[in-house]
């Protein structure tokens, strides 16, 4: 049964890729690509810190993580 679901997922991905081939893709400048990479990196760091906060029991370390998360979220907001 798992194979059936897996093959359907693959078929869907192939269909979506074929549909996208016909669409005109927007080309990004080097600066836009770098900004997008920067946003992705900040989002990843935020996710990592949120996961660490969920598992953190020590007060001082938790406070440091919360401050770091606020800083990263502010940077993300400034980029938008």
C-alpha positions as MATLAB code, in Angstrom:
seq = 'XXXXXXXXXXXXXXXXXXXXXXXXXXXXXXXXXXXXXXXXXXXXXXXXXXXXXXXXXXXXXXXXXXXXXXXXXXXXXXXX';
ca = [
       0.000    0.000    0.000;
       2.838    2.382    0.790;
       4.240    1.914   -2.696;
       0.937    2.904   -4.230;
       0.875    6.172   -2.306;
       4.511    6.822   -3.085;
       4.046    6.344   -6.818;
       1.008    8.643   -6.817;
       3.042   11.309   -5.084;
       5.791   10.969   -7.669;
       3.233   11.160  -10.476;
       1.801   14.346   -8.977;
       5.252   15.888   -8.737;
       5.951   15.032  -12.374;
       2.629   16.536  -13.473;
       3.300   19.725  -11.517;
       6.785   19.999  -13.010;
       5.386   19.587  -16.526;
       2.813   22.289  -15.904;
       5.489   24.655  -14.639;
       7.634   24.126  -17.730;
       5.058   25.977  -19.776;
       5.021   28.925  -17.385;
       7.417   31.813  -17.807;
       9.699   31.945  -14.803;
      10.811   35.261  -13.397;
      14.578   35.695  -13.394;
      15.989   37.143  -10.208;
      18.984   39.423  -10.051;
      22.035   38.416   -8.051;
      21.009   40.814   -5.265;
      17.480   39.361   -5.125;
      18.823   35.809   -4.962;
      21.199   36.784   -2.149;
      18.361   38.460   -0.220;
      16.209   35.354   -0.653;
      19.043   33.145    0.608;
      19.461   35.460    3.589;
      15.723   35.240    4.384;
      15.817   31.453    4.124;
      18.806   31.305    6.458;
      17.063   33.526    9.025;
      13.883   31.425    8.839;
      15.919   28.277    9.404;
      17.681   29.808   12.400;
      14.331   30.917   13.855;
      12.947   27.412   13.479;
      16.016   25.936   15.148;
      15.781   28.376   18.067;
      12.055   27.682   18.518;
      12.815   23.965   18.696;
      15.530   24.598   21.255;
      13.147   26.753   23.298;
      10.605   23.940   23.417;
      13.207   21.614   24.907;
      14.943   24.114   27.178;
      14.500   23.901   30.931;
      17.228   26.225   32.202;
      16.078   29.808   32.800;
      19.177   31.736   31.741;
      19.689   29.726   28.568;
      15.979   30.079   27.771;
      16.244   33.870   28.149;
      19.246   33.938   25.807;
      17.333   31.911   23.224;
      14.292   34.197   23.498;
      16.445   37.291   22.983;
      18.168   35.672   20.036;
      14.821   34.717   18.511;
      13.537   38.297   18.884;
      16.687   39.567   17.172;
      16.299   37.148   14.257;
      12.597   37.937   13.862;
      13.400   41.666   13.801;
      16.000   41.081   11.095;
      13.458   39.100    9.081;
      10.860   41.850    9.483;
      13.388   44.489    8.389;
      14.144   42.511    5.226;
      10.476   42.301    4.238;
];
